[in-house]
Amino acid sequence: MKRQISLLIFIVALGSCFAQERPSFIDTRCENFTTDIQDNIYIWRESTLEKYSSEGEFLCAFSSPAFGDIADVDASTPSKVLVFYKEGGIILFLDNKLNSIGNELNLFEHDLFSISLTALCNTNHIVLYDESAHDLIITDLNLNVKSTTHCRFEKTFSPFSIEVNFDKEIMLVDSTSGIYLFDKFGTFEKSLPFHGITSAQLFGNDIIYYKNSSIYRYDKFALDNILILSGVSNIKKFEKTKYYIYTLVNKGYLYRTPITR
């Protein structure tokens, strides 16, 4: 009963916040964002990555226009932030002050010409998705391939997101066919037919996802879907941390909503 009451309070509080016009949490429009375990926020647009504290204070920035626009950022390990440039086929690693660590990794030099998604699998491995071959690939930090799993589950299978529960689980998300789960070695485990998802996140034992203007929490053990928030439109991406839900709307504004317990 307490759990249900807390969840109801959470939904009402979030709904009330979203029903009002609010200032953006960070006074800069962005194309995308992510967070880390310390509740720092990373936003990027074109070739510029900026890091902010949990209170929205600007901390540092990184830009390398020679590599093109940033396609994605994985900050799951704050001391080893992965930055992916899809068009140039480049992966960079940055430290917690967004200084470059080591040399860039060139995917093209390793015959990886169609990588669309990247993430850190653990501190020593990278997980990649090859959109042309439909392969989930795990490599070491020198891009030496350790495993490959073919993922042509559907004719239209085209995942837009890869999420990793650090050294435990890998998730591919396809807006048409749903969610696909793999173990840390890249072995396929199961799929969940959650159609129409446009943003999703692995969070502990849960999968949190956004579809049809609502955010849901799916408990993988209880096999239970729980509505967290409804009536929220135009969300490009969301991320849940321990204390907040961050939402990026299509206009490029980032909002933060406290989780009421």
Sine and cosine of phi, psi and omega as CSV:
sin_phi,cos_phi,sin_psi,cos_psi,sin_omega,cos_omega
0.00,0.00,-0.69,0.72,0.01,-1.00
-0.87,0.49,-0.63,0.77,0.01,-1.00
-0.89,0.46,-0.66,0.75,0.00,-1.00
-0.92,0.39,-0.65,0.76,0.02,-1.00
-0.91,0.42,-0.69,0.73,0.02,-1.00
-0.88,0.48,-0.67,0.74,0.01,-1.00
-0.90,0.43,-0.65,0.76,0.02,-1.00
-0.90,0.44,-0.68,0.73,0.04,-1.00
-0.87,0.49,-0.67,0.74,0.01,-1.00
-0.87,0.50,-0.73,0.69,-0.01,-1.00
-0.90,0.44,-0.70,0.71,-0.01,-1.00
-0.89,0.45,-0.69,0.73,-0.02,-1.00
-0.89,0.45,-0.70,0.71,0.02,-1.00
-0.91,0.42,-0.69,0.72,-0.01,-1.00
-0.87,0.49,-0.64,0.77,0.02,-1.00
-0.90,0.44,-0.65,0.76,-0.01,-1.00
-0.92,0.40,-0.69,0.73,-0.06,-1.00
-0.96,0.29,-0.36,0.93,-0.01,-1.00
-0.96,0.28,-0.24,0.97,-0.05,-1.00
-0.96,-0.29,0.42,-0.91,0.14,-0.99
-0.96,0.27,0.80,-0.60,-0.04,-1.00
-0.80,-0.60,0.49,-0.87,0.11,-0.99
-0.94,0.33,0.50,-0.87,0.05,-1.00
-0.89,0.45,0.62,-0.79,-0.01,-1.00
-0.88,0.47,-0.64,0.77,0.07,-1.00
-0.91,-0.43,0.78,-0.63,-0.14,-0.99
-0.99,0.17,0.75,0.66,0.04,-1.00
-0.49,-0.87,0.75,-0.66,0.08,-1.00
-0.96,0.27,0.51,-0.86,0.00,-1.00
-0.61,-0.79,0.25,-0.97,0.03,-1.00
-1.00,-0.02,-0.50,0.87,-0.04,-1.00
-0.34,-0.94,0.16,-0.99,0.00,-1.00
-0.38,-0.93,0.25,-0.97,0.18,-0.98
-0.45,-0.89,0.11,-0.99,0.01,-1.00
-0.75,-0.66,0.20,-0.98,0.10,-0.99
-0.84,-0.54,-0.04,-1.00,-0.11,-0.99
-0.94,0.34,-0.22,0.97,0.03,-1.00
-0.99,-0.13,0.18,0.98,0.00,-1.00
0.93,0.37,0.32,0.95,0.18,-0.98
-0.96,0.28,0.47,-0.88,-0.03,-1.00
-0.89,-0.46,0.69,-0.73,0.02,-1.00
-0.87,-0.49,0.85,-0.53,0.05,-1.00
-0.87,-0.49,0.51,-0.86,0.04,-1.00
-0.59,-0.81,0.46,-0.89,0.10,-1.00
-0.51,-0.86,0.72,-0.69,-0.07,-1.00
0.77,0.64,-0.87,-0.49,-0.07,-1.00
-0.98,-0.19,0.13,0.99,-0.10,-1.00
-0.95,-0.31,0.79,-0.62,0.08,-1.00
-0.92,-0.40,0.75,-0.66,0.02,-1.00
-0.82,-0.57,0.59,-0.81,0.01,-1.00
-0.90,-0.43,0.71,-0.70,0.01,-1.00
-0.80,-0.59,0.46,-0.89,0.06,-1.00
-0.96,0.27,0.08,-1.00,0.02,-1.00
-0.90,0.43,-0.28,0.96,0.03,-1.00
-0.98,-0.19,0.14,0.99,0.06,-1.00
1.00,0.06,0.21,0.98,0.01,-1.00
-0.99,0.14,0.77,-0.64,0.03,-1.00
-0.90,0.44,0.75,-0.67,-0.03,-1.00
-0.94,-0.35,-0.77,0.64,-0.05,-1.00
-0.21,-0.98,0.13,-0.99,-0.04,-1.00
-0.55,-0.84,0.33,-0.94,0.05,-1.00
-0.60,-0.80,0.63,-0.78,0.07,-1.00
-0.49,-0.87,0.69,-0.73,0.06,-1.00
-0.61,-0.79,0.98,0.19,-0.09,-1.00
-0.85,0.53,-0.40,0.92,-0.04,-1.00
-0.89,0.46,-0.43,0.90,-0.01,-1.00
-1.00,0.02,-0.10,0.99,-0.02,-1.00
1.00,-0.08,-0.34,-0.94,-0.02,-1.00
-0.99,0.15,0.55,-0.84,0.06,-1.00
-0.96,0.28,0.78,-0.62,0.02,-1.00
-1.00,-0.03,-0.61,0.80,-0.02,-1.00
-0.31,-0.95,0.33,-0.94,0.01,-1.00
-0.67,-0.74,0.71,-0.70,0.11,-0.99
-0.89,-0.47,0.93,-0.37,-0.02,-1.00
-0.94,-0.35,0.44,0.90,-0.02,-1.00
-0.88,0.47,-0.46,0.89,0.13,-0.99
-0.91,-0.41,0.98,-0.20,-0.13,-0.99
-0.86,0.51,-0.41,0.91,0.00,-1.00
-1.00,0.04,-0.07,1.00,0.02,-1.00
-0.57,-0.82,0.97,0.24,-0.04,-1.00
-0.99,0.15,0.83,-0.56,0.00,-1.00
-1.00,-0.01,0.78,-0.63,0.04,-1.00
-0.87,-0.50,0.81,-0.59,-0.10,-0.99
-0.91,-0.42,0.78,-0.62,0.09,-1.00
-0.93,-0.38,0.98,-0.20,-0.12,-0.99
-0.91,0.42,-0.75,0.66,-0.08,-1.00
-0.90,0.44,-0.60,0.80,0.00,-1.00
-1.00,0.01,-0.14,0.99,-0.01,-1.00
0.91,0.42,0.62,0.79,-0.09,-1.00
-0.87,-0.48,0.64,-0.76,0.17,-0.99
-0.86,-0.51,0.77,-0.64,0.09,-1.00
-0.89,-0.46,0.45,-0.89,0.15,-0.99
-0.88,-0.47,0.69,-0.72,-0.01,-1.00
-0.84,-0.54,0.49,-0.87,0.06,-1.00
-1.00,0.10,-0.15,-0.99,-0.10,-1.00
-0.96,0.29,-0.10,1.00,0.13,-0.99
-0.94,-0.33,0.24,0.97,0.02,-1.00
0.88,0.47,0.58,0.82,0.18,-0.98
-1.00,-0.06,0.61,-0.79,-0.04,-1.00
-0.91,0.42,0.66,-0.75,0.05,-1.00
-0.93,-0.37,0.91,-0.42,0.06,-1.00
0.93,0.36,-0.22,-0.98,-0.01,-1.00
-1.00,0.04,0.39,-0.92,0.05,-1.00
-0.93,0.36,0.45,-0.89,0.09,-1.00
-0.99,-0.16,0.80,-0.60,-0.03,-1.00
-0.98,-0.22,0.95,-0.30,-0.02,-1.00
-0.90,0.44,-0.62,0.78,-0.05,-1.00
-0.89,0.46,-0.57,0.82,0.01,-1.00
-0.93,0.37,-0.26,0.96,0.04,-1.00
-0.95,-0.30,0.36,0.93,0.03,-1.00
0.87,0.50,0.51,0.86,0.07,-1.00
-0.95,-0.32,1.00,0.08,-0.18,-0.98
-0.99,-0.11,-0.18,0.98,-0.12,-0.99
-0.79,-0.61,0.56,0.83,-0.01,-1.00
-0.97,0.23,0.83,-0.56,-0.02,-1.00
-0.94,-0.34,-0.38,0.93,-0.05,-1.00
-0.68,-0.73,0.61,-0.79,0.03,-1.00
-0.62,-0.78,0.40,-0.92,0.10,-0.99
-0.23,-0.97,0.36,-0.93,0.15,-0.99
-0.98,0.22,0.79,-0.61,0.05,-1.00
-1.00,0.09,-0.63,0.78,0.16,-0.99
-0.31,-0.95,-0.17,-0.99,-0.09,-1.00
-0.92,0.39,-0.26,0.96,-0.06,-1.00
-0.88,-0.47,0.01,1.00,-0.07,-1.00
-0.66,-0.75,0.49,-0.87,0.04,-1.00
-0.89,-0.46,0.62,-0.78,0.11,-0.99
-0.94,-0.35,0.71,-0.70,-0.05,-1.00
-0.80,-0.60,0.46,-0.89,0.17,-0.98
-0.86,-0.51,0.82,-0.58,0.02,-1.00
-1.00,-0.10,0.95,-0.31,-0.10,-0.99
-0.96,0.28,-0.33,0.94,0.02,-1.00
-0.99,0.11,-0.73,0.68,0.00,-1.00
-1.00,0.10,-0.21,0.98,-0.07,-1.00
0.86,0.50,0.71,0.70,-0.05,-1.00
-0.89,-0.46,0.65,-0.76,0.20,-0.98
-1.00,-0.08,0.85,-0.52,-0.15,-0.99
-0.85,-0.53,0.74,-0.68,0.12,-0.99
-0.93,-0.37,0.78,-0.62,0.01,-1.00
-0.82,-0.58,0.21,-0.98,0.19,-0.98
-0.99,0.11,-0.11,-0.99,-0.08,-1.00
-0.97,0.25,-0.03,1.00,0.11,-0.99
-0.96,-0.29,0.22,0.98,0.00,-1.00
0.92,0.40,0.40,0.92,0.17,-0.99
-0.99,0.17,0.82,-0.57,-0.10,-0.99
-0.94,0.34,0.77,-0.64,0.02,-1.00
-0.97,-0.26,-0.55,0.83,0.04,-1.00
-0.39,-0.92,0.45,-0.89,0.03,-1.00
-0.68,-0.74,0.76,-0.65,0.03,-1.00
-0.83,-0.55,0.84,-0.54,0.01,-1.00
-0.97,0.26,0.69,-0.72,-0.16,-0.99
-0.79,-0.62,0.56,0.83,0.03,-1.00
-0.99,0.12,0.95,0.30,-0.07,-1.00
-0.97,0.25,-0.61,0.79,0.01,-1.00
-0.72,-0.70,0.40,-0.91,0.01,-1.00
-0.88,0.48,-0.53,0.85,-0.04,-1.00
-0.99,-0.13,0.18,0.98,-0.09,-1.00
-0.88,0.48,0.88,-0.48,-0.02,-1.00
-0.48,-0.88,0.99,0.15,-0.07,-1.00
-0.89,0.45,0.61,-0.79,0.01,-1.00
-0.97,-0.26,-0.14,0.99,-0.09,-1.00
-0.53,-0.85,0.61,-0.79,0.15,-0.99
-0.82,-0.57,0.77,-0.64,-0.02,-1.00
-0.81,-0.59,0.58,-0.81,-0.02,-1.00
-0.78,-0.63,0.78,-0.62,0.22,-0.98
-1.00,-0.01,0.98,-0.22,-0.33,-0.94
-0.63,0.77,0.90,-0.43,0.05,-1.00
0.88,0.48,0.39,0.92,0.01,-1.00
-0.76,-0.64,-0.72,0.70,-0.19,-0.98
-0.42,-0.91,0.53,-0.85,0.02,-1.00
-0.83,-0.55,0.64,-0.77,-0.02,-1.00
-0.76,-0.65,0.78,-0.62,0.18,-0.98
-0.97,-0.25,0.67,-0.75,-0.04,-1.00
-0.85,-0.52,0.83,-0.56,0.04,-1.00
-0.88,-0.48,0.78,-0.63,-0.11,-0.99
-0.92,0.39,-0.40,0.91,-0.03,-1.00
-1.00,0.02,-0.76,0.65,-0.14,-0.99
-0.98,-0.21,-0.28,0.96,0.11,-0.99
0.87,-0.49,-0.54,-0.84,-0.13,-0.99
-0.94,-0.34,0.66,-0.75,0.00,-1.00
-0.80,-0.60,0.81,-0.59,-0.09,-1.00
-0.94,-0.35,0.65,-0.76,0.00,-1.00
-0.76,-0.66,0.43,-0.90,0.11,-0.99
-0.98,0.19,0.01,-1.00,-0.11,-0.99
-0.92,0.39,-0.25,0.97,0.03,-1.00
-1.00,-0.04,-0.03,1.00,0.00,-1.00
1.00,-0.03,0.12,0.99,0.02,-1.00
-0.98,0.19,0.78,-0.62,-0.02,-1.00
-0.90,0.43,0.70,-0.72,0.00,-1.00
-0.93,-0.38,-0.82,0.58,-0.03,-1.00
-0.24,-0.97,0.24,-0.97,0.07,-1.00
-0.85,-0.53,0.42,-0.91,0.04,-1.00
-0.82,-0.57,0.87,-0.50,-0.10,-1.00
-0.98,0.18,0.87,0.50,0.05,-1.00
-1.00,-0.05,1.00,-0.04,-0.11,-0.99
-0.99,0.14,0.51,-0.86,0.09,-1.00
0.99,0.12,0.26,0.97,0.01,-1.00
-0.96,0.27,0.69,-0.72,0.04,-1.00
-0.88,-0.48,-0.14,0.99,0.12,-0.99
-0.36,-0.93,0.63,-0.77,-0.03,-1.00
-0.46,-0.89,0.35,-0.94,-0.09,-1.00
-0.48,-0.88,0.67,-0.74,0.21,-0.98
-1.00,0.09,0.79,-0.61,-0.03,-1.00
-0.63,-0.77,0.99,-0.15,-0.07,-1.00
0.88,0.47,-0.81,-0.58,0.02,-1.00
-1.00,0.01,0.09,1.00,-0.10,-1.00
-0.93,-0.38,0.39,-0.92,0.23,-0.97
-0.92,-0.40,0.82,-0.57,0.02,-1.00
-0.93,-0.36,0.76,-0.65,-0.10,-1.00
-0.59,-0.81,0.38,-0.93,-0.04,-1.00
-0.88,-0.48,0.78,-0.62,0.09,-1.00
-0.37,-0.93,0.54,-0.84,0.07,-1.00
0.76,0.65,0.73,0.69,0.07,-1.00
0.89,0.45,0.42,0.91,0.02,-1.00
-0.65,-0.76,0.47,-0.88,0.09,-1.00
-0.93,-0.37,0.75,-0.67,-0.04,-1.00
-0.84,-0.54,0.43,-0.90,0.15,-0.99
-0.89,-0.45,0.82,-0.57,0.02,-1.00
-0.94,-0.34,0.87,-0.49,0.04,-1.00
-1.00,0.06,0.92,-0.39,-0.09,-1.00
-0.93,0.37,-0.42,0.91,0.01,-1.00
-1.00,0.10,-0.70,0.71,0.00,-1.00
-0.99,0.13,-0.18,0.98,-0.04,-1.00
0.81,0.59,0.74,0.68,-0.14,-0.99
-0.79,-0.62,0.74,-0.67,0.09,-1.00
-0.99,-0.13,0.77,-0.63,0.00,-1.00
-0.82,-0.57,0.80,-0.60,0.05,-1.00
-0.95,0.31,0.82,-0.58,0.05,-1.00
-0.99,-0.12,-0.69,0.72,-0.08,-1.00
-0.44,-0.90,0.70,-0.71,0.04,-1.00
-0.84,-0.55,0.26,-0.97,0.06,-1.00
0.95,0.30,0.48,0.88,0.01,-1.00
-0.92,-0.40,0.94,-0.33,-0.09,-1.00
-0.96,-0.28,0.23,-0.97,0.10,-0.99
0.89,0.45,0.47,0.88,0.07,-1.00
-1.00,0.09,0.84,-0.54,0.06,-1.00
-0.99,0.13,-0.64,0.77,0.01,-1.00
-0.37,-0.93,0.50,-0.86,0.13,-0.99
-0.73,-0.69,0.36,-0.93,0.17,-0.99
-0.58,-0.82,0.69,-0.72,0.07,-1.00
-0.98,-0.20,0.72,-0.70,0.18,-0.98
-0.91,-0.41,-0.18,-0.98,-0.05,-1.00
-0.90,0.44,-0.59,0.81,-0.12,-0.99
-0.90,-0.44,-0.20,0.98,-0.12,-0.99
-0.65,-0.76,0.32,-0.95,0.27,-0.96
-0.88,-0.47,0.82,-0.57,0.05,-1.00
-0.98,-0.21,0.69,-0.73,0.02,-1.00
-0.74,-0.67,0.73,-0.68,0.08,-1.00
-0.96,-0.29,0.85,-0.53,-0.01,-1.00
-1.00,-0.05,0.24,-0.97,-0.11,-0.99
-0.87,0.48,-0.40,0.92,0.01,-1.00
-0.98,0.21,-0.10,0.99,0.05,-1.00
0.99,-0.12,0.12,0.99,0.02,-1.00
-1.00,-0.03,0.63,-0.78,0.00,-1.00
-0.95,-0.31,0.79,-0.61,0.00,-1.00
-0.90,-0.43,0.48,-0.88,0.05,-1.00
-0.80,-0.60,0.76,-0.66,0.01,-1.00
-0.82,-0.57,0.84,-0.55,0.03,-1.00
-0.90,0.44,0.56,-0.83,0.10,-0.99
-1.00,0.04,0.91,-0.41,0.00,-1.00
-0.99,0.16,0.80,-0.60,-0.02,-1.00
-0.97,-0.23,0.00,0.00,0.00,0.00
